[in-house]
Every structure is written in C-alpha cells, then in structure tokens.
C-alpha cells in the first residue's frame, strides 16, 4: 500500500489482515525535546491504526523490519494479486487520502458508508468516491473545510442508518481534529 515508512509506523498501517507491527522489529525516534532513541515494537503499543506515537509526537527516523525470505516469483505474484485487488476497489488517478474512517469491529467502514448511500456525495470539491465509499477524492479545489464537512456528513449518515459511530482513520493535524469533534 502507498505510504511512507514513518507514516506507516506512526499509524500501524495495514491491509488484508497484516499490519506494520507484524513485520516490525524496532524503530529509531527523535523525541520532541531532540533526544534520539530506539524502541522495540512492543514499546510502540500498536493497536488497530494507532501507536503511542500519536500521544508522544515522536518522529520515526528509521525502522528495522523482520522479513521472511521466500521465492521471488511467488512473492511478486502475491504482490501483484494484492495490488490488483486493491486498485480494483480504490479510485485511481484522483487525489485522495486513502481510507477516511477506521473499520468498526467485525465490519467495514466502506460497506456501512455504501449502505448509507454516500457514494458520490459532495461538499465543494470533496466527494465520496463513486468507487469506494470510505475514500474522499478531490474533484478539484477541495479545501480542508470541504473534507471536514463531508466527513461529518458521512459519519452522521452512517450513524443514522447503521447505528455505528465511525472514527477517523486519517490523522487530522493542527486544529482540524478539534474542529471535527466540536462540530459533531
């Protein structure tokens, strides 16, 4: 999946049943006070789309992974299979931030949002992808305010139609997180 190593570690990114924590051994960090340190994967307190780095604000500068050797042809075939599967369900060629909401236990945010009839819903230049209901695409000129308003509408409609309060998967920086929560 597309990502940076630091971002993937920060949020414990994953797909198809595997998360970064499953293949990570340790990370090197720079703390907010400038100290540098190395911690093991257990110290990251990794959970679904989260680590302690959300709380500490530490910056990932290196990551050491435990990878398992395998047959190169078989690994390439598996990568191609997963990429084909992923791109068949995600919008391509349009700017987007990937999955907007976390999957609730035992279900899929995309399925709930689709069931709520949100595909194609727009606010300004931000649109719920017609291809995947848990992805917001920029159709041109979308602002942060457009995206936040659309996220609120998505969350409210999913709660009303499915009874599930979806939580953001994307990290809302600056005052965006506070604005999102305050306007719910």
MDTraj code that builds the backbone (N, CA, C; nanometers):
import mdtraj as md
import numpy as np

residues = "UNK UNK UNK UNK UNK UNK UNK UNK UNK UNK UNK UNK UNK UNK UNK UNK UNK UNK UNK UNK UNK UNK UNK UNK UNK UNK UNK UNK UNK UNK UNK UNK UNK UNK UNK UNK UNK UNK UNK UNK UNK UNK UNK UNK UNK UNK UNK UNK UNK UNK UNK UNK UNK UNK UNK UNK UNK UNK UNK UNK UNK UNK UNK UNK UNK UNK UNK UNK UNK UNK UNK UNK UNK UNK UNK UNK UNK UNK UNK UNK UNK UNK UNK UNK UNK UNK UNK UNK UNK UNK UNK UNK UNK UNK UNK UNK UNK UNK UNK UNK UNK UNK UNK UNK UNK UNK UNK UNK UNK UNK UNK UNK UNK UNK UNK UNK UNK UNK UNK UNK UNK UNK UNK UNK UNK UNK UNK UNK UNK UNK UNK UNK UNK UNK UNK UNK UNK UNK UNK UNK UNK UNK UNK UNK UNK UNK UNK UNK UNK UNK UNK UNK UNK UNK UNK UNK UNK UNK UNK UNK UNK UNK UNK UNK UNK UNK UNK UNK UNK UNK UNK UNK UNK UNK UNK UNK UNK UNK UNK UNK UNK UNK UNK UNK".split()
xyz = np.array([
    [0.0847, -0.1176, 0.0000],
    [0.0000, 0.0000, 0.0000],
    [0.0888, 0.1233, 0.0000],
    [0.0435, 0.2295, -0.0641],
    [0.1240, 0.3520, -0.0694],
    [0.1325, 0.4149, 0.0691],
    [0.2528, 0.4554, 0.1070],
    [0.2731, 0.5205, 0.2356],
    [0.4188, 0.5582, 0.2476],
    [0.4520, 0.6320, 0.3516],
    [0.5910, 0.6496, 0.3891],
    [0.6151, 0.5546, 0.5054],
    [0.7396, 0.5175, 0.5279],
    [0.7695, 0.4264, 0.6386],
    [0.7313, 0.4903, 0.7709],
    [0.7672, 0.6176, 0.7908],
    [0.7343, 0.6844, 0.9165],
    [0.5847, 0.6921, 0.9402],
    [0.5099, 0.7264, 0.8363],
    [0.3646, 0.7345, 0.8481],
    [0.3019, 0.5993, 0.8739],
    [0.3538, 0.4966, 0.8068],
    [0.3008, 0.3612, 0.8249],
    [0.3240, 0.3127, 0.9674],
    [0.4427, 0.3407, 1.0229],
    [0.4714, 0.3022, 1.1613],
    [0.3851, 0.3841, 1.2568],
    [0.3772, 0.5144, 1.2346],
    [0.3020, 0.6050, 1.3220],
    [0.1597, 0.5560, 1.3428],
    [0.0942, 0.5129, 1.2353],
    [-0.0464, 0.4728, 1.2464],
    [-0.0667, 0.3222, 1.2437],
    [0.0411, 0.2453, 1.2436],
    [0.0307, 0.0997, 1.2324],
    [-0.0565, 0.0636, 1.1120],
    [-0.0144, 0.1133, 0.9964],
    [-0.0885, 0.0913, 0.8720],
    [-0.0983, -0.0578, 0.8419],
    [-0.1983, -0.0927, 0.7645],
    [-0.2137, -0.2323, 0.7276],
    [-0.3213, -0.2518, 0.6233],
    [-0.3268, -0.3716, 0.5707],
    [-0.4335, -0.4114, 0.4797],
    [-0.4334, -0.5631, 0.4680],
    [-0.5503, -0.6167, 0.4355],
    [-0.5687, -0.7600, 0.4135],
    [-0.5158, -0.8452, 0.5291],
    [-0.5401, -0.7973, 0.6517],
    [-0.5096, -0.8780, 0.7691],
    [-0.3683, -0.8676, 0.8233],
    [-0.2839, -0.7842, 0.7631],
    [-0.1470, -0.7664, 0.8119],
    [-0.1247, -0.6194, 0.8442],
    [-0.0561, -0.5942, 0.9548],
    [-0.0231, -0.4580, 0.9955],
    [0.1281, -0.4448, 1.0056],
    [0.1750, -0.3208, 1.0040],
    [0.3188, -0.2938, 1.0140],
    [0.3774, -0.3619, 1.1373],
    [0.3065, -0.3592, 1.2495],
    [0.3581, -0.4194, 1.3731],
    [0.3923, -0.5677, 1.3570],
    [0.3291, -0.6329, 1.2594],
    [0.3516, -0.7756, 1.2381],
    [0.4884, -0.8058, 1.1773],
    [0.5489, -0.7064, 1.1134],
    [0.6785, -0.7278, 1.0481],
    [0.7865, -0.6326, 1.0991],
    [0.7535, -0.5518, 1.1971],
    [0.8453, -0.4511, 1.2507],
    [0.9215, -0.5063, 1.3710],
    [1.0509, -0.4809, 1.3757],
    [1.1316, -0.5210, 1.4914],
    [1.1544, -0.4028, 1.5851],
    [1.1989, -0.2890, 1.5301],
    [1.2267, -0.1723, 1.6131],
    [1.2247, -0.0462, 1.5275],
    [1.2193, 0.0689, 1.5970],
    [1.2253, 0.1979, 1.5279],
    [1.3202, 0.2908, 1.6014],
    [1.3792, 0.3804, 1.5255],
    [1.4562, 0.4899, 1.5850],
    [1.3685, 0.6132, 1.5796],
    [1.3700, 0.6874, 1.6900],
    [1.2834, 0.8036, 1.7048],
    [1.3638, 0.9271, 1.7404],
    [1.3087, 1.0417, 1.7073],
    [1.3542, 1.1692, 1.7613],
    [1.2379, 1.2215, 1.8438],
    [1.2673, 1.2434, 1.9717],
    [1.1643, 1.2931, 2.0626],
    [1.1452, 1.4432, 2.0429],
    [1.0389, 1.4971, 2.0963],
    [1.0107, 1.6391, 2.0813],
    [1.1191, 1.7273, 2.1430],
    [1.1900, 1.6749, 2.2434],
    [1.2981, 1.7523, 2.3059],
    [1.4316, 1.7334, 2.2335],
    [1.4318, 1.6599, 2.1208],
    [1.5533, 1.6397, 2.0414],
    [1.6290, 1.5118, 2.0726],
    [1.5943, 1.4442, 2.1833],
    [1.6616, 1.3184, 2.2161],
    [1.6331, 1.2150, 2.1086],
    [1.7304, 1.1283, 2.0865],
    [1.7130, 1.0176, 1.9927],
    [1.7134, 0.8891, 2.0723],
    [1.6274, 0.7970, 2.0308],
    [1.6258, 0.6672, 2.0974],
    [1.5695, 0.5614, 2.0043],
    [1.5972, 0.4376, 2.0425],
    [1.5475, 0.3231, 1.9674],
    [1.4545, 0.2454, 2.0593],
    [1.3386, 0.2030, 2.0043],
    [1.2461, 0.1229, 2.0843],
    [1.2029, 0.0014, 2.0041],
    [1.1672, -0.1022, 2.0771],
    [1.1172, -0.2233, 2.0147],
    [0.9698, -0.2098, 1.9801],
    [0.9225, -0.3011, 1.9001],
    [0.7838, -0.2942, 1.8540],
    [0.6855, -0.3008, 1.9711],
    [0.7170, -0.3733, 2.0755],
    [0.6255, -0.3831, 2.1902],
    [0.6048, -0.2469, 2.2558],
    [0.7104, -0.1652, 2.2592],
    [0.7008, -0.0325, 2.3214],
    [0.6163, 0.0654, 2.2399],
    [0.5870, 0.0318, 2.1160],
    [0.5023, 0.1176, 2.0329],
    [0.3557, 0.1121, 2.0738],
    [0.3195, 0.0089, 2.1529],
    [0.1806, -0.0086, 2.1954],
    [0.0874, -0.0069, 2.0737],
    [0.1253, -0.0796, 1.9712],
    [0.0492, -0.0798, 1.8463],
    [-0.0856, -0.1479, 1.8633],
    [-0.1875, -0.0813, 1.8103],
    [-0.3224, -0.1371, 1.8041],
    [-0.3785, -0.1000, 1.6673],
    [-0.5042, -0.1274, 1.6441],
    [-0.5627, -0.1013, 1.5133],
    [-0.5495, 0.0471, 1.4774],
    [-0.4698, 0.0754, 1.3770],
    [-0.4443, 0.2088, 1.3215],
    [-0.3954, 0.3102, 1.4242],
    [-0.3164, 0.2623, 1.5203],
    [-0.2659, 0.3527, 1.6231],
    [-0.1389, 0.2980, 1.6868],
    [-0.0572, 0.3893, 1.7365],
    [0.0580, 0.3565, 1.8209],
    [0.0706, 0.4665, 1.9262],
    [0.1630, 0.4491, 2.0184],
    [0.1862, 0.5515, 2.1203],
    [0.2407, 0.6800, 2.0587],
    [0.2870, 0.6757, 1.9338],
    [0.3430, 0.7946, 1.8699],
    [0.2371, 0.9027, 1.8505],
    [0.1114, 0.8659, 1.8436],
    [0.0036, 0.9660, 1.8368],
    [0.0035, 1.0508, 1.9632],
    [0.0365, 0.9888, 2.0750],
    [0.0361, 1.0570, 2.2040],
    [0.1663, 1.1326, 2.2279],
    [0.2793, 1.0729, 2.1887],
    [0.4092, 1.1316, 2.2214],
    [0.4572, 1.2337, 2.1197],
    [0.4125, 1.2211, 1.9948],
    [0.4573, 1.3126, 1.8904],
    [0.5978, 1.2843, 1.8402],
    [0.6566, 1.1732, 1.8832],
    [0.7914, 1.1366, 1.8381],
    [0.7917, 1.1159, 1.6874],
    [0.9069, 1.1381, 1.6263],
    [0.9215, 1.1259, 1.4811],
    [1.0039, 1.0017, 1.4495],
    [0.9539, 0.9186, 1.3599],
    [1.0234, 0.7977, 1.3166],
    [1.1310, 0.8366, 1.2165],
    [1.2566, 0.7991, 1.2454],
    [1.3654, 0.8283, 1.1515],
    [1.4183, 0.7023, 1.0840],
    [1.3961, 0.5875, 1.1449],
    [1.4375, 0.4597, 1.0864],
    [1.3469, 0.3492, 1.1379],
    [1.3364, 0.2443, 1.0582],
    [1.2586, 0.1279, 1.1002],
    [1.3339, 0.0030, 1.0581],
    [1.3369, -0.0954, 1.1459],
    [1.4006, -0.2236, 1.1177],
    [1.2913, -0.3291, 1.1112],
    [1.2842, -0.3988, 0.9992],
    [1.1799, -0.4969, 0.9765],
    [1.2359, -0.6377, 0.9805],
    [1.1561, -0.7313, 1.0290],
    [1.1866, -0.8744, 1.0232],
    [1.1083, -0.9322, 0.9068],
    [1.1743, -0.9513, 0.7963],
    [1.1086, -1.0055, 0.6783],
    [1.1488, -1.1510, 0.6607],
    [1.0614, -1.2290, 0.6020],
    [1.0844, -1.3713, 0.5825],
    [1.1240, -1.3945, 0.4370],
    [1.2375, -1.4603, 0.4141],
    [1.2756, -1.4872, 0.2748],
    [1.1753, -1.5816, 0.2091],
    [1.1613, -1.5651, 0.0811],
    [1.0696, -1.6509, 0.0068],
    [1.1085, -1.6562, -0.1392],
    [1.0326, -1.7302, -0.2137],
    [1.0558, -1.7434, -0.3566],
    [1.0210, -1.6115, -0.4247],
    [1.1173, -1.5459, -0.4911],
    [1.0901, -1.4148, -0.5523],
    [0.9715, -1.4153, -0.6487],
    [0.9580, -1.5171, -0.7295],
    [0.8473, -1.5223, -0.8258],
    [0.7139, -1.5329, -0.7525],
    [0.7076, -1.6154, -0.6475],
    [0.5835, -1.6307, -0.5716],
    [0.5487, -1.5012, -0.4977],
    [0.6506, -1.4347, -0.4421],
    [0.6269, -1.3086, -0.3717],
    [0.5779, -1.2008, -0.4676],
    [0.6379, -1.1940, -0.5846],
    [0.5952, -1.0963, -0.6843],
    [0.4515, -1.1235, -0.7298],
    [0.4182, -1.2490, -0.7487],
    [0.2821, -1.2856, -0.7887],
    [0.1828, -1.2455, -0.6795],
    [0.2183, -1.2669, -0.5524],
    [0.1295, -1.2289, -0.4418],
    [0.1128, -1.0776, -0.4353],
    [0.2228, -1.0042, -0.4547],
    [0.2150, -0.8581, -0.4546],
    [0.1252, -0.8090, -0.5677],
    [0.1400, -0.8678, -0.6840],
    [0.0566, -0.8288, -0.7982],
    [-0.0908, -0.8605, -0.7720],
    [-0.1168, -0.9760, -0.7110],
    [-0.2543, -1.0138, -0.6778],
    [-0.3172, -0.9131, -0.5819],
    [-0.2436, -0.8782, -0.4745],
    [-0.2970, -0.7843, -0.3761],
    [-0.3119, -0.6440, -0.4343],
    [-0.2150, -0.6016, -0.5159],
    [-0.2263, -0.4702, -0.5791],
    [-0.3451, -0.4651, -0.6737],
    [-0.3662, -0.5700, -0.7525],
    [-0.4811, -0.5742, -0.8436],
    [-0.6114, -0.5667, -0.7655],
    [-0.6174, -0.6408, -0.6568],
    [-0.7375, -0.6415, -0.5724],
    [-0.7630, -0.5027, -0.5142],
    [-0.6560, -0.4408, -0.4660],
    [-0.6684, -0.3089, -0.4039],
    [-0.7103, -0.2035, -0.5058],
    [-0.6445, -0.2002, -0.6206],
    [-0.6744, -0.0963, -0.7197],
    [-0.8080, -0.1200, -0.7890],
    [-0.8597, -0.2398, -0.7822],
    [-0.9918, -0.2664, -0.8392],
    [-1.1017, -0.2018, -0.7557],
    [-1.0741, -0.1783, -0.6276],
    [-1.1756, -0.1227, -0.5389],
    [-1.1496, 0.0216, -0.4990],
    [-1.0304, 0.0742, -0.5287],
    [-0.9976, 0.2115, -0.4894],
    [-0.9923, 0.3027, -0.6106],
    [-1.0212, 0.4320, -0.5892],
    [-1.0135, 0.5254, -0.7012],
    [-0.8683, 0.5445, -0.7444],
    [-0.8462, 0.5483, -0.8733],
    [-0.7111, 0.5750, -0.9217],
    [-0.7157, 0.6993, -1.0087],
    [-0.6065, 0.7723, -1.0093],
    [-0.5982, 0.8919, -1.0911],
    [-0.6606, 1.0150, -1.0287],
    [-0.7124, 1.0052, -0.9068],
    [-0.7686, 1.1205, -0.8379],
    [-0.6990, 1.1369, -0.7034],
    [-0.6637, 1.2597, -0.6673],
    [-0.6013, 1.2811, -0.5360],
    [-0.6973, 1.2375, -0.4248],
    [-0.6431, 1.1625, -0.3278],
    [-0.7229, 1.1197, -0.2127],
    [-0.6297, 1.0865, -0.0982],
    [-0.6848, 1.0724, 0.0195],
    [-0.6058, 1.0428, 0.1391],
    [-0.6231, 0.8990, 0.1847],
    [-0.6781, 0.8139, 0.1007],
    [-0.6990, 0.6751, 0.1393],
    [-0.8213, 0.6619, 0.2283],
    [-0.8218, 0.5588, 0.3097],
    [-0.9374, 0.5317, 0.3961],
    [-0.9580, 0.6457, 0.4952],
    [-1.0791, 0.6929, 0.5045],
    [-1.1125, 0.8058, 0.5915],
    [-1.1465, 0.7598, 0.7327],
    [-1.2252, 0.6517, 0.7443],
    [-1.2679, 0.6037, 0.8757],
    [-1.2125, 0.4647, 0.9038],
    [-1.1905, 0.4369, 1.0317],
    [-1.1473, 0.3039, 1.0755],
    [-1.2619, 0.2060, 1.0561],
    [-1.2268, 0.0814, 1.0322],
    [-1.3291, -0.0237, 1.0275],
    [-1.3764, -0.0533, 1.1691],
    [-1.5074, -0.0524, 1.1926],
    [-1.5551, -0.0912, 1.3257],
    [-1.5358, -0.2416, 1.3441],
    [-1.5287, -0.2893, 1.4671],
    [-1.5073, -0.4325, 1.4896],
    [-1.6083, -0.5180, 1.4145],
    [-1.5570, -0.6121, 1.3365],
    [-1.6413, -0.7070, 1.2658],
    [-1.7105, -0.6549, 1.1420],
    [-1.6772, -0.5335, 1.0980],
    [-1.7433, -0.4792, 0.9802],
    [-1.6457, -0.3918, 0.9018],
    [-1.6932, -0.3327, 0.7960],
    [-1.6133, -0.2481, 0.7087],
    [-1.6769, -0.1103, 0.7007],
    [-1.5976, -0.0064, 0.7252],
    [-1.6491, 0.1299, 0.7141],
    [-1.7007, 0.1554, 0.5732],
    [-1.6293, 0.1062, 0.4728],
    [-1.6729, 0.1238, 0.3342],
    [-1.8093, 0.0625, 0.3091],
    [-1.8332, -0.0563, 0.3637],
    [-1.9621, -0.1225, 0.3447],
    [-2.0741, -0.0425, 0.4115],
    [-2.0494, 0.0060, 0.5338],
    [-2.1507, 0.0835, 0.6056],
    [-2.1822, 0.2139, 0.5328],
    [-2.0792, 0.2819, 0.4850],
    [-2.0994, 0.4085, 0.4146],
    [-2.1703, 0.3868, 0.2810],
    [-2.1371, 0.2748, 0.2150],
    [-2.2050, 0.2400, 0.0898],
    [-2.3525, 0.2103, 0.1170],
    [-2.3790, 0.1349, 0.2234],
    [-2.5167, 0.1016, 0.2599],
    [-2.5969, 0.2274, 0.2954],
    [-2.5275, 0.3301, 0.3446],
    [-2.5933, 0.4561, 0.3789],
    [-2.6150, 0.5437, 0.2552],
    [-2.5710, 0.4950, 0.1385],
    [-2.5938, 0.5669, 0.0136],
    [-2.5058, 0.6876, -0.0086],
    [-2.3831, 0.6823, 0.0416],
    [-2.2967, 0.8003, 0.0366],
    [-2.2091, 0.8135, -0.0877],
    [-2.1934, 0.7101, -0.1667],
    [-2.1079, 0.7211, -0.2857],
    [-2.1538, 0.8377, -0.3723],
    [-2.0586, 0.9218, -0.4116],
    [-2.0887, 1.0355, -0.4978],
    [-2.1303, 1.1616, -0.4253],
    [-2.1552, 1.1553, -0.2940],
    [-2.1934, 1.2736, -0.2167],
    [-2.0771, 1.3728, -0.2168],
    [-2.1082, 1.5010, -0.2354],
    [-2.0037, 1.6036, -0.2449],
    [-2.0290, 1.7197, -0.1513],
    [-1.9193, 1.7805, -0.1090],
    [-1.9205, 1.9109, -0.0430],
    [-1.8075, 1.9885, -0.1090],
    [-1.8398, 2.0950, -0.1776],
    [-1.7378, 2.1702, -0.2506],
    [-1.6648, 2.0775, -0.3475],
    [-1.5320, 2.0790, -0.3432],
    [-1.4524, 1.9944, -0.4312],
    [-1.4216, 1.8575, -0.3741],
    [-1.4755, 1.8260, -0.2564],
    [-1.4534, 1.6953, -0.1935],
    [-1.5728, 1.6052, -0.2235],
    [-1.5440, 1.4810, -0.2638],
    [-1.6506, 1.3881, -0.3000],
    [-1.6217, 1.2499, -0.2440],
    [-1.7255, 1.1842, -0.1923],
    [-1.7133, 1.0431, -0.1560],
    [-1.6961, 0.9685, -0.2882],
    [-1.5892, 0.8934, -0.2995],
    [-1.5585, 0.8251, -0.4248],
    [-1.6754, 0.7387, -0.4703],
    [-1.7118, 0.7500, -0.5986],
    [-1.8152, 0.6612, -0.6518],
    [-1.7704, 0.5150, -0.6553],
    [-1.6394, 0.4933, -0.6387],
    [-1.5849, 0.3577, -0.6446],
    [-1.5721, 0.2941, -0.5062],
    [-1.5434, 0.3742, -0.4036],
    [-1.5230, 0.3229, -0.2674],
    [-1.5753, 0.4263, -0.1684],
    [-1.6762, 0.3907, -0.0918],
    [-1.7447, 0.4861, -0.0049],
    [-1.6637, 0.5326, 0.1153],
    [-1.5480, 0.4726, 0.1431],
    [-1.4657, 0.5169, 0.2552],
    [-1.3456, 0.5984, 0.2073],
    [-1.3529, 0.6512, 0.0873],
    [-1.2453, 0.7336, 0.0322],
    [-1.3055, 0.8645, -0.0166],
    [-1.2438, 0.9754, 0.0235],
    [-1.2839, 1.1068, -0.0268],
    [-1.1833, 1.1472, -0.1328],
    [-1.2330, 1.1839, -0.2508],
    [-1.1459, 1.2291, -0.3592],
    [-1.1607, 1.3797, -0.3760],
    [-1.0555, 1.4405, -0.4294],
    [-1.0563, 1.5825, -0.4599],
    [-1.0903, 1.5969, -0.6078],
    [-1.2106, 1.6464, -0.6359],
    [-1.2538, 1.6626, -0.7747],
    [-1.2032, 1.7937, -0.8333],
    [-1.1349, 1.8723, -0.7508],
    [-1.0780, 1.9992, -0.7940],
    [-1.1081, 2.1097, -0.6953],
    [-1.0046, 2.1604, -0.6318],
    [-1.0205, 2.2736, -0.5415],
    [-1.0780, 2.2417, -0.4052],
    [-1.0789, 2.1162, -0.3654],
    [-1.1316, 2.0815, -0.2325],
    [-1.0474, 2.1490, -0.1245],
    [-1.1144, 2.2013, -0.0229],
    [-1.0465, 2.2618, 0.0909],
    [-1.0574, 2.1688, 0.2111],
    [-0.9784, 2.1970, 0.3146],
    [-0.9887, 2.1191, 0.4388],
    [-1.1296, 2.1315, 0.4957],
    [-1.1900, 2.2489, 0.4839],
    [-1.3263, 2.2686, 0.5341],
    [-1.4247, 2.1791, 0.4575],
    [-1.4052, 2.1647, 0.3254],
    [-1.4912, 2.0755, 0.2460],
    [-1.4794, 1.9323, 0.2955],
    [-1.3554, 1.8882, 0.3159],
    [-1.3319, 1.7498, 0.3590],
    [-1.3913, 1.7267, 0.4976],
    [-1.3705, 1.8201, 0.5905],
    [-1.4268, 1.8051, 0.7253],
    [-1.5790, 1.8004, 0.7214],
    [-1.6402, 1.8875, 0.6422],
    [-1.7867, 1.8885, 0.6326],
    [-1.8373, 1.7567, 0.5740],
    [-1.7672, 1.7052, 0.4737],
    [-1.8080, 1.5777, 0.4145],
    [-1.7873, 1.4629, 0.5123],
    [-1.6776, 1.4655, 0.5878],
    [-1.6549, 1.3620, 0.6891],
    [-1.7663, 1.3625, 0.7933],
    [-1.8065, 1.4804, 0.8370],
    [-1.9156, 1.4896, 0.9351],
    [-2.0440, 1.4323, 0.8771],
    [-2.0737, 1.4693, 0.7522],
    [-2.1956, 1.4184, 0.6885],
    [-2.1905, 1.2666, 0.6747],
    [-2.0757, 1.2130, 0.6388],
    [-2.0602, 1.0680, 0.6254],
    [-2.0830, 0.9997, 0.7594],
    [-2.0195, 1.0534, 0.8624],
    [-2.0292, 0.9949, 0.9963],
    [-2.1738, 0.9994, 1.0463],
    [-2.2397, 1.1141, 1.0270],
    [-2.3776, 1.1297, 1.0738],
    [-2.4729, 1.0354, 1.0008],
    [-2.4559, 1.0233, 0.8685],
    [-2.5467, 0.9371, 0.7921],
    [-2.5240, 0.7899, 0.8273],
    [-2.3974, 0.7503, 0.8467],
    [-2.3697, 0.6116, 0.8850],
    [-2.4293, 0.5816, 1.0227],
    [-2.4199, 0.6769, 1.1143],
    [-2.4771, 0.6578, 1.2480],
    [-2.6290, 0.6466, 1.2402],
    [-2.6896, 0.7310, 1.1593],
    [-2.8357, 0.7301, 1.1474],
    [-2.8870, 0.6030, 1.0796],
    [-2.8180, 0.5575, 0.9755],
    [-2.8696, 0.4428, 0.9008],
    [-2.8203, 0.3087, 0.9533],
    [-2.7027, 0.3066, 1.0142],
    [-2.6453, 0.1781, 1.0584],
    [-2.6228, 0.1696, 1.2089],
    [-2.6377, 0.2820, 1.2793],
    [-2.6178, 0.2818, 1.4235],
    [-2.4733, 0.2683, 1.4665],
    [-2.3783, 0.3059, 1.3789],
    [-2.2360, 0.2935, 1.4105],
    [-2.1712, 0.4311, 1.4036],
    [-2.0984, 0.4687, 1.5099],
    [-2.0242, 0.5948, 1.5126],
    [-1.8826, 0.5687, 1.4616],
    [-1.8581, 0.6051, 1.3382],
    [-1.7264, 0.5814, 1.2777],
    [-1.6234, 0.6796, 1.3325],
    [-1.5014, 0.6292, 1.3486],
    [-1.3906, 0.7106, 1.3975],
    [-1.2932, 0.7357, 1.2842],
    [-1.2375, 0.8583, 1.2738],
    [-1.1428, 0.8866, 1.1660],
    [-1.0205, 0.7960, 1.1711],
    [-0.9792, 0.7501, 1.0550],
    [-0.8528, 0.6772, 1.0423],
    [-0.7421, 0.7744, 1.0056],
    [-0.7749, 0.8738, 0.9233],
    [-0.6743, 0.9719, 0.8858],
    [-0.6433, 1.0593, 1.0066],
    [-0.5235, 1.1123, 1.0104],
    [-0.4818, 1.1977, 1.1207],
    [-0.5152, 1.3416, 1.0834],
    [-0.5949, 1.4050, 1.1646],
    [-0.6342, 1.5438, 1.1426],
    [-0.5395, 1.6327, 1.2223],
    [-0.4525, 1.7021, 1.1531],
    [-0.3481, 1.7815, 1.2175],
    [-0.3953, 1.9221, 1.2526],
    [-0.3159, 1.9887, 1.3362],
    [-0.3481, 2.1247, 1.3777],
    [-0.4802, 2.1261, 1.4503],
    [-0.5632, 2.2235, 1.4176],
    [-0.6929, 2.2330, 1.4852],
    [-0.8015, 2.1539, 1.4128],
    [-0.7667, 2.0826, 1.3051],
    [-0.8681, 2.0093, 1.2287],
    [-0.9371, 1.9022, 1.3126],
    [-0.8590, 1.8293, 1.3944],
    [-0.9196, 1.7272, 1.4794],
    [-1.0171, 1.7862, 1.5796],
    [-0.9777, 1.8986, 1.6401],
    [-1.0651, 1.9657, 1.7352],
    [-1.1914, 2.0170, 1.6658],
    [-1.1752, 2.0725, 1.5453],
    [-1.2904, 2.1233, 1.4700],
    [-1.3848, 2.0095, 1.4328],
    [-1.3287, 1.8962, 1.3913],
    [-1.4127, 1.7821, 1.3536],
    [-1.4965, 1.7367, 1.4724],
    [-1.4309, 1.7193, 1.5887],
    [-1.5021, 1.6716, 1.7070],
    [-1.6026, 1.7753, 1.7569],
    [-1.5666, 1.9025, 1.7534],
    [-1.6535, 2.0091, 1.8059],
    [-1.7793, 2.0249, 1.7220],
    [-1.7706, 1.9962, 1.5940],
    [-1.8845, 2.0192, 1.5064],
    [-1.9728, 1.8955, 1.4903],
    [-1.9424, 1.7880, 1.5645],
    [-2.0265, 1.6676, 1.5544],
    [-2.1578, 1.6896, 1.6272],
])
top = md.Topology()
chain = top.add_chain()
for i, resn in enumerate(residues, 1):
    res = top.add_residue(resn, chain, resSeq=i)
    for name in ("N", "CA", "C"):
        top.add_atom(name, md.element.get_by_symbol(name[0]), res)
traj = md.Trajectory(xyz[None], top)
